[in-house]
Amino acid sequence: MRQYDPTKPIIYTHIPKCAGTSVVRLLRNWFGDTYHKLNQDETKDIMLPRVPTQDEQGRWLDHVKCIHGHFNHGRGYGLPYFYSELDQYFTILRDPFDLTCSMYFFAKGRSIRGEFWFRGKQVDIRDQFPTVESYVSAYPYWLFNHLPQDVTLDNYDERMSQRFVYIGVFEDLQQSIDNLATIIGKPKFELPVTNVSNYDEMVPNYLREKFYYDYPLLKRIYNFAMENYRTIDSQPVNASSAVLDQAASSKAG
């Protein structure tokens, strides 16, 4: 994986339903005022805001160290082009089938409460997908939109290793966060678990293998993360940088 460079910003590419709500608290603690969360307003379907990272001379801005967003190619703000000057990312991945089911139940729950918006319109996902089976079988292509757009079956391991300083997994979240802390020179942090979807339907067993067959790239990327998340092959940032970053976070918090 790529070695972390603390002198320039790092991108947290937030895949929906992969513990992002829990990770927000962690990043605010680690980065303080240098953490920037880019918020997407589904009720208005506006372009994701962009935080500048460099001054006019091309020097990295000291107040921008971590940028967090649902980078989405389908909306025109995907990676790597939306922040082409940045080449270091981290993320948390999840079994893509489980993630897709979780997204369905999340959207269904919000639809029942009248709180689900999509591209500026209030919608009820059950109108198009009345069951989890119908949703997974017709699988909206949204997950691919959150991945770097030059990743293919032929190069996914190379491309992911070139840009990501770390890829954790939802299924072993605390260990993933501990490893990330070591890599980027931050204190370890006990992560709360929040924003859990309510499963109110049975998920047919046959759907899993069919999903993996239909979307092999998603499964291979996830397998790549599972094979590597326990390994910390990047050297931690030097101690002085870590101390300075922690001091800045303490003052900001």
N, C-alpha and C positions, 0 to 999 in steps of 0.2 A: 504494500500500500504506500501511498505518498507520504513523505515525512512532513509533519506540520511545521509551518513557518509562522511564528507568532507576530512577525512584523507586518503582516498583511491580513486582511479580513478572511474569515472562513465562512462558508455557506452551510447552513443547516437546511437541506432540502427535505421538507416535511411531507412525507407520504401520508395521506389521510388514513385515519384509523390505525396508526402505528405509534400510539402513545405520545403524540405531539402535545396534548394538553398537559401531560405530566412533565414533559421535557421543558416546557416554557419556564416553569419555576426554577428548574436547574440552571438554565442559561442566564436568567436574570441574576441568580446568585453568583454565577461564575464571571459574568462579563459586565454586570452593573449597567451604567449608562452607555457603554460601548456596544450593547446588544440592541439590535433593531429588528422588530417583528413587523413584517410587511402584511398588512391586513387586507383581505379580499372581501368586499361587500357584495354578497350574492343578491341582495335586494336591489342593487343598482347595476350589477354586471359591469363594473368599471375596470380599467386597466390596473394591474397591480402597481402600487407606487414603487419608485426606484430611489434608493438612498445612494447619493454620490459616495464613491470610495477613494477618490484621488483629487488633489488640488490641480491648479492649472499647469503646474510643472510635472505632474504625474507622480507626485509623492503620495503615499498612503496617508489617509486622514486618521489622526490618533483617536478620534472619538467613534470610529467604526471598526469593530473587531469581529463581530459575529452578525450575520444577516440570516434571518429566518423567514421562510415563505413557502406557500403552496405553489411552487413554480410549475406552470401548466402550459404545455405547448399548445393545447387546444384553444387556449385563450390568447395566445400570442406572446406569452412571457415565460417560455420554457428555458431550460438549460441545454447547452452551455451558452447560448447566444444572449440571453437577457443580462448576464454578467460575464461578458466575454473576457474581461480583464482578470477575472478570478479563476483559479484553477485548483482550489482545495475545498473539498466538501466533506460533510459527514451526514449520515442518515441512520434511521432505524427501519429495517425491513421486517416483513411478516409473511408467513406462508400466504401466497397470493390467493389461494382458494378461501382460506379463513378470512382474509382481509375483505374479499369481495362479499362474502356472506355478512360480515360485520357492517359493511357499508350499506347493504340492503336494509338490515334491521335498524340501523341508525336513521336512515332516510325515512323508513316506514314509521318509526316512532315520532319523528318530527312532523311527518305528514298528518298523523292522527291528531297531533296537537295544533295543527295549522301553522307550523313554524318552518316548513321546508320550502326554501326558495332555490330557484335554478335560473341563472342568467337573467335576473331581474324580474322573474315572475314567481308568484306563489303557486306551487304545484302539489299534487298528491301522487306520490310515486306509484301508489297502488292502481291508478288508472292505467298505467302502461305495464306495470309488473305486479300482478295481484298476489304472487307467491314468490318465495325465495328461489324456487326452481325456475320460474320464468325469467327472473332477473339474471341468474347465473348462466342459464342456457343461452340467453341473448347477449350476454356479457357486454355492457357498454365499455368502450375502449379507453375509459378515463385513466386507468392505471398507467398505461404506456405514456400518457401525456405528462406524467410526473417524473419520468426517467429522462436522463440525457438523450438527446435525439439522434446521436450517432452510435448508439449501442445496438449491436446485432447479435445473432446467434454465433457469428464467426469471431467477434471481437469483444464480447461483453466482459471477459475476465481482464483483458488488457486495458480497456477503456475505464472500467471501474477502478482498477489499481492505479491508473495514471492520475485520477482526480480525487479519489476518496482517501482521506487520512484514516478513516475508520468507518466500518459498516457494522452496526449492531443488529441484534435480532430481538423482536418483540417477545419471543418465547423464553428468553433468558435476559430480561431487561436489566435487572440490577447488575449482573455481571458485565453486560454490555456497557452500562454507564460507568462502572468502575474502570473498565479498560480504556474507555474514551478519556476519562479524567487523567489517567496515567499518561496517555499519549500527548495530550495538550497541556499538561502541567497544571492541572486544577485539583482542588481538594475533592475527595470522594463524598458522595451525597446520596442519602437514602431517598429513593424516588417513590413518591406516592402514586397509586394507581387510581385514575379517574376516568370519567367519560366512557363507561362500559356500556356496550349495546345490549338491549334486552332481546333475547331470542325467544319469540313466541310462536315459532313454527318448527317442526322437525325438518332437518336438512337431509334429503335423500343421500345415502352413501355413494351411489353410483356417480353422482355429480362430480366428486373430487377427481377421480381418475380421468373423466372426460375433460374436465377443465385443464388438467395438466397436459393432456394430449393436444387440446386445441390451442393452448398458449404456452409452448415450450420455453420461450425466452424468459417469461416471468418466473417459471420454476427453476430454470438454470441460474438466473441471477440470485434467487433466494438460496439455492443450494450452495452457490459460491460464498454467500454471506455466512451460511451455517458452517461451512468448512473452515472459515478464516476468522470468525469473530473472537475466538478464544486466544488467537495468536496476536501478540503485540510486537510487530516487527519493525515499527518506527521507534526511533530514539526519542525519549521525552525531551521537551524543550529545556534549555539550560535553567538552572535553579534561579538565577537572578531574574530572568524573564518571568518565571512562574511567580516569584515573590512580588514583583512589581504588579503583575496582573491581579493577584489576590488582594493586594493592598488597595488597588484602584476599585475593585469590586466592593471591598469593605466600606470604603468611603462613600461609594455610590449607594450602597444598601442601607 
